[in-house]
Amino acid sequence: MSCPVVHWQMVVKEPEKVAKFYGDVFGWQIDANNPMGYRRVETGQAARLDGGIWPSPPEGHNLVQLFIGVESVEDYVQRAEAHGARTLVPPQHLPDGDIVAIMIDPVGVSFGLMKRR
């Protein structure tokens, strides 16, 4: 059974500044033209892993999250909880058809679970 990293996101206090930095330094294509209004990042090249940049809430911290591709988000939420994780954002359907959940692992690192549409 393979559960690869399929997406990433940065949650940051200054998303415009971060988007400009990575766009300028690495030439990544970044735009907010999507139903959720986040800064979608295309890193280029065939062997790429694209992601996004989101604003952090006032009480939040700057962080990078990895999203792990699974066949059933609900099943893996239960499996992760059984191994000591806790659910931060329960499974939900996004406007683009993906299903995601955000978890906190036993040592406090957040990660996402994702089933692509």
Secondary structure as GFF3:
##gff-version 3
##sequence-region A 1 117
A	DSSP	beta_strand	5	12	.	.	.	ID=ss1
A	DSSP	alpha_helix	15	26	.	.	.	ID=ss2
A	DSSP	beta_strand	29	31	.	.	.	ID=ss3
A	DSSP	beta_strand	39	42	.	.	.	ID=ss4
A	DSSP	beta_strand	51	55	.	.	.	ID=ss5
A	DSSP	beta_strand	63	69	.	.	.	ID=ss6
A	DSSP	alpha_helix	73	82	.	.	.	ID=ss7
A	DSSP	beta_strand	86	93	.	.	.	ID=ss8
A	DSSP	beta_strand	99	104	.	.	.	ID=ss9
A	DSSP	beta_strand	110	115	.	.	.	ID=ss10
###
